[in-house]
Amino acid sequence: MLQKWTAAELPELYLRAISAEELRVAHLSIVLMDRDLADADDRMGCVTLPLAAVLAGPHAFNEPVVLDSVPHGTLAGKMTVRVSRPV
């Protein structure tokens, strides 16, 4: 089943780094969880995205969601990094 999130549901992340080089070697790990009302939320898998590709401009991705070393679907989207000011 294809799940789409609205713009209001997408997080805006604030990254702190000393330099762009520091971001080039960094990765963003996204953990996907289900949302249960009756019991604890369950981990559905994770996706790791290298930030190096994003620094050049908007970057589309389509990466496997992995749980216990086994792919369980994909996560697709677009990431953009905006530099607000030097740190």
Backbone bond lengths (Angstrom), bond angles and torsions (degrees), N, CA, C in turn:
res aa  C-N    CA-C-N  psi(-1)  N-CA   C-N-CA  omega(-1)  CA-C   N-CA-C  phi
1 M - - - 1.447 - - 1.528 109.15 -
2 L 1.290 116.01 130.84 1.463 121.85 179.08 1.519 109.47 -84.13
3 Q 1.320 115.88 121.68 1.468 122.00 179.34 1.524 108.44 -107.72
4 K 1.315 117.17 128.89 1.466 120.77 176.19 1.517 108.87 -119.99
5 W 1.323 114.86 140.69 1.461 120.86 177.83 1.524 109.13 -103.10
6 T 1.313 115.94 149.03 1.457 120.54 175.90 1.533 108.47 -79.34
7 A 1.305 117.31 164.32 1.470 121.87 179.00 1.527 110.87 -58.48
8 A 1.317 117.36 -35.28 1.468 120.99 179.89 1.526 111.96 -68.05
9 E 1.326 117.75 -24.07 1.466 121.81 -179.56 1.527 113.08 -85.85
10 L 1.316 117.46 -13.36 1.459 120.59 -177.55 1.523 110.45 -83.87
11 P 1.321 117.03 133.55 1.469 119.25 -178.54 1.520 112.18 -78.56
12 E 1.298 115.74 150.40 1.454 121.82 169.86 1.521 105.66 -107.24
13 L 1.320 115.54 119.05 1.458 120.67 -175.94 1.518 109.94 -100.96
14 Y 1.302 116.04 142.29 1.458 121.54 177.61 1.524 108.20 -111.15
15 L 1.325 115.21 117.26 1.455 121.38 -178.43 1.520 109.26 -101.25
16 R 1.303 116.14 137.83 1.469 120.82 176.23 1.515 107.65 -113.90
17 A 1.310 115.17 127.26 1.455 120.19 179.65 1.516 109.14 -149.38
18 I 1.297 115.54 153.01 1.463 121.25 177.69 1.528 110.51 -77.31
19 S 1.331 116.59 -34.88 1.464 120.24 -177.23 1.525 110.04 -150.02
20 A 1.332 115.43 165.30 1.465 120.31 175.84 1.527 109.91 -63.85
21 E 1.316 118.07 -32.70 1.464 121.28 178.91 1.529 110.60 -61.10
22 E 1.305 116.63 -37.54 1.458 120.63 177.46 1.531 110.92 -60.91
23 L 1.331 117.02 -38.32 1.466 121.04 177.96 1.524 111.83 -73.49
24 R 1.318 118.13 -32.11 1.466 121.45 -179.01 1.521 112.73 -60.73
25 V 1.310 117.37 -26.92 1.465 120.16 -179.44 1.533 111.83 -103.00
26 A 1.321 116.64 5.30 1.470 121.15 -178.54 1.528 110.88 -94.38
27 H 1.320 115.00 160.38 1.457 122.15 177.16 1.530 109.02 -130.21
28 L 1.308 115.37 152.42 1.455 121.89 174.39 1.522 107.01 -106.92
29 S 1.313 117.28 121.39 1.468 121.83 177.10 1.517 108.58 -102.09
30 I 1.318 115.65 127.63 1.461 122.44 -179.71 1.521 107.79 -115.06
31 V 1.322 116.67 122.12 1.455 122.12 177.76 1.528 107.64 -102.62
32 L 1.319 116.29 125.73 1.464 121.97 179.86 1.522 109.01 -99.49
33 M 1.331 115.20 128.48 1.462 122.20 -178.87 1.529 108.74 -125.12
34 D 1.333 116.22 148.54 1.456 118.09 170.58 1.532 107.56 -85.13
35 R 1.290 116.34 166.76 1.465 120.07 179.93 1.531 108.05 -120.35
36 D 1.311 115.14 109.65 1.460 121.03 -179.21 1.529 109.29 -106.04
37 L 1.303 115.41 141.18 1.459 119.68 175.45 1.527 111.18 -91.68
38 A 1.336 116.93 -28.49 1.457 120.42 -174.78 1.527 113.58 -88.98
39 D 1.351 117.45 -32.81 1.463 119.21 -178.60 1.525 110.11 -142.54
40 A 1.302 116.60 -170.34 1.467 121.04 -175.07 1.531 111.54 -64.89
41 D 1.328 115.34 148.08 1.459 120.88 175.72 1.520 108.86 -67.84
42 D 1.326 116.42 147.35 1.457 122.23 -178.18 1.524 110.07 -111.22
43 R 1.309 114.89 142.82 1.462 120.62 175.89 1.522 108.47 -74.44
44 M 1.334 116.80 126.79 1.454 121.90 -179.27 1.531 111.69 -98.54
45 G 1.309 117.49 -17.43 1.453 121.23 179.78 1.510 110.93 146.63
46 C 1.320 115.56 -178.83 1.461 119.43 178.98 1.526 110.13 -141.18
47 V 1.314 114.26 159.55 1.460 123.78 178.15 1.517 106.83 -131.47
48 T 1.321 116.85 137.48 1.464 121.19 177.09 1.523 108.57 -117.26
49 L 1.329 116.21 124.69 1.462 122.01 -177.95 1.526 109.91 -116.90
50 P 1.337 117.91 125.18 1.466 119.79 175.45 1.523 109.57 -72.64
51 L 1.316 117.26 136.45 1.469 120.54 -179.28 1.528 112.44 -80.39
52 A 1.325 118.36 -14.48 1.464 120.94 -177.57 1.527 111.91 -56.60
53 A 1.325 117.90 -42.55 1.462 121.18 -178.90 1.516 112.17 -67.19
54 V 1.318 117.61 -30.68 1.462 122.36 -176.06 1.527 111.60 -75.42
55 L 1.318 117.34 -27.91 1.464 120.19 -176.52 1.519 112.61 -64.81
56 A 1.325 118.15 -23.98 1.465 121.53 179.98 1.523 112.42 -79.26
57 G 1.322 117.77 -12.10 1.458 121.31 -178.90 1.514 109.81 145.97
58 P 1.342 118.01 -174.94 1.459 120.09 179.83 1.531 110.04 -53.74
59 H 1.321 115.50 137.33 1.459 120.72 -174.15 1.522 109.70 -130.42
60 A 1.338 116.13 119.66 1.463 120.39 174.97 1.524 108.22 -84.19
61 F 1.319 116.18 142.16 1.458 119.91 178.43 1.519 110.26 -136.39
62 N 1.303 115.55 155.10 1.456 124.31 175.57 1.517 105.55 -149.43
63 E 1.322 116.25 93.62 1.464 121.81 -170.26 1.526 111.33 -120.23
64 P 1.337 116.66 150.96 1.463 119.31 178.52 1.528 112.20 -69.13
65 V 1.320 115.61 142.79 1.460 122.66 170.96 1.527 105.51 -91.85
66 V 1.334 116.39 121.21 1.465 120.96 -172.35 1.531 110.05 -116.05
67 L 1.324 115.36 133.19 1.457 122.27 174.89 1.519 107.83 -132.60
68 D 1.322 117.32 123.06 1.467 122.50 -178.17 1.529 111.61 54.26
69 S 1.319 116.37 43.80 1.468 124.56 177.76 1.525 114.22 67.44
70 V 1.331 117.58 13.96 1.462 121.45 -179.24 1.528 108.77 -120.76
71 P 1.356 118.20 127.64 1.466 120.45 176.52 1.531 110.92 -65.26
72 H 1.348 115.66 137.69 1.464 121.88 179.96 1.521 110.57 -132.14
73 G 1.308 118.23 44.59 1.450 121.69 -178.79 1.516 110.57 114.45
74 T 1.320 116.20 -166.37 1.456 121.29 -178.47 1.521 111.02 -135.88
75 L 1.318 115.28 158.44 1.457 122.98 172.33 1.520 106.27 -122.12
76 A 1.309 116.36 124.15 1.466 121.39 -179.12 1.521 109.38 -123.84
77 G 1.318 115.39 149.37 1.458 120.15 178.03 1.505 111.13 174.93
78 K 1.319 115.10 -163.13 1.459 121.61 179.48 1.522 108.25 -137.00
79 M 1.324 116.07 135.50 1.467 121.62 178.43 1.515 108.89 -118.92
80 T 1.316 114.39 146.26 1.459 121.98 175.73 1.520 108.28 -135.57
81 V 1.318 116.16 137.29 1.462 120.87 174.26 1.520 107.49 -110.84
82 R 1.323 115.70 126.77 1.461 120.90 175.40 1.517 107.62 -113.23
83 V 1.320 115.37 127.07 1.465 119.44 177.35 1.516 107.17 -88.55
84 S 1.330 115.85 116.43 1.467 119.28 -177.17 1.516 112.27 -86.30
85 R 1.332 115.58 -39.08 1.464 119.03 178.02 1.523 108.28 -167.58
86 P 1.293 117.48 152.62 1.466 118.76 176.48 1.516 110.72 -64.46
87 V 1.300 116.33 145.48 1.466 121.28 179.28 1.514 108.50 -94.53
